[in-house]
Amino acid sequence: MAAASELRSDHALMLAVRDGELDALGELFERHHRPLFGFLYKLTSDRSAAEDITQVVFQRMLKYRHTYRDDGSFTAWMYHLARRCAADHFRRSSQAPHATDPAGLAEHADDRPHAGQHAASRDDHALLRTALSRLEHDDREVLLLARFQELSFAEVADILGCSVGAAKVRAHRALHALRDIYFRLQNPSRASSLE
């Protein structure tokens, strides 16, 4: 039979952490550290920074556990903390996110290549990662939350501190910007003008 913590939702586990059952944070870490690291890696384009920020997020979850609300979404709360931790990191390092060499993305924790994957598909994914890295920070952030982390627009709006409609508009505009960059990269004659 499965352990009781495995049967509890993220929300129930975080309520337990808030109420002093600190071991429940370990279960939340096991469930969420990979996707959180993936989000932060794509946001920062820096593996070391993403690892550090991921650790800080879980430390802040423990430190600020009393701020977790009964009616809140754990995932939205976690990504809200992650955004704040990333902003603190950028402020401290006085640098904005920068484009990453696509060759370095092969080490990314979220990459799960399949043996039967076609070369064209790999090329498309590499092109998409490059296009994503060239987006403005705010555009990349909203797309990562809405499309890659698969949060609802209500959760994204809560994280970004805007209305659901504004979150949808931001995601829509960011998706168009990503598409434009992707197609320019795909066309070699235009790709040279991006350099």
Secondary structure in CASP SS format (residue, H / E / C, confidence):
PFRMAT SS
TARGET T0000
AUTHOR 0000-0000-0000
METHOD secondary structure of the structure
MODEL  1
M C 1.00
A C 1.00
A C 1.00
A H 1.00
S H 1.00
E H 1.00
L H 1.00
R C 1.00
S C 1.00
D H 1.00
H H 1.00
A H 1.00
L H 1.00
M H 1.00
L H 1.00
A H 1.00
V H 1.00
R H 1.00
D C 1.00
G C 1.00
E C 1.00
L C 1.00
D C 1.00
A H 1.00
L H 1.00
G H 1.00
E H 1.00
L H 1.00
F H 1.00
E H 1.00
R H 1.00
H H 1.00
H H 1.00
R H 1.00
P H 1.00
L H 1.00
F H 1.00
G H 1.00
F H 1.00
L H 1.00
Y H 1.00
K H 1.00
L H 1.00
T H 1.00
S C 1.00
D C 1.00
R H 1.00
S H 1.00
A H 1.00
A H 1.00
E H 1.00
D H 1.00
I H 1.00
T H 1.00
Q H 1.00
V H 1.00
V H 1.00
F H 1.00
Q H 1.00
R H 1.00
M H 1.00
L H 1.00
K H 1.00
Y C 1.00
R H 1.00
H H 1.00
T H 1.00
Y C 1.00
R C 1.00
D C 1.00
D C 1.00
G C 1.00
S C 1.00
F H 1.00
T H 1.00
A H 1.00
W H 1.00
M H 1.00
Y H 1.00
H H 1.00
L H 1.00
A H 1.00
R H 1.00
R H 1.00
C H 1.00
A H 1.00
A H 1.00
D H 1.00
H H 1.00
F H 1.00
R H 1.00
R H 1.00
S H 1.00
S C 1.00
Q C 1.00
A C 1.00
P C 1.00
H C 1.00
A C 1.00
T C 1.00
D C 1.00
P H 1.00
A H 1.00
G H 1.00
L H 1.00
A H 1.00
E H 1.00
H C 1.00
A C 1.00
D C 1.00
D C 1.00
R C 1.00
P C 1.00
H C 1.00
A C 1.00
G C 1.00
Q C 1.00
H C 1.00
A H 1.00
A H 1.00
S H 1.00
R H 1.00
D H 1.00
D H 1.00
H H 1.00
A H 1.00
L H 1.00
L H 1.00
R H 1.00
T H 1.00
A H 1.00
L H 1.00
S H 1.00
R C 1.00
L C 1.00
E C 1.00
H H 1.00
D H 1.00
D H 1.00
R H 1.00
E H 1.00
V H 1.00
L H 1.00
L H 1.00
L H 1.00
A H 1.00
R H 1.00
F H 1.00
Q C 1.00
E C 1.00
L C 1.00
S C 1.00
F H 1.00
A H 1.00
E H 1.00
V H 1.00
A H 1.00
D H 1.00
I H 1.00
L H 1.00
G C 1.00
C C 1.00
S C 1.00
V H 1.00
G H 1.00
A H 1.00
A H 1.00
K H 1.00
V H 1.00
R H 1.00
A H 1.00
H H 1.00
R H 1.00
A H 1.00
L H 1.00
H H 1.00
A H 1.00
L H 1.00
R H 1.00
D H 1.00
I H 1.00
Y H 1.00
F H 1.00
R H 1.00
L H 1.00
Q H 1.00
N C 1.00
P H 1.00
S H 1.00
R H 1.00
A H 1.00
S H 1.00
S H 1.00
L H 1.00
E C 1.00
END
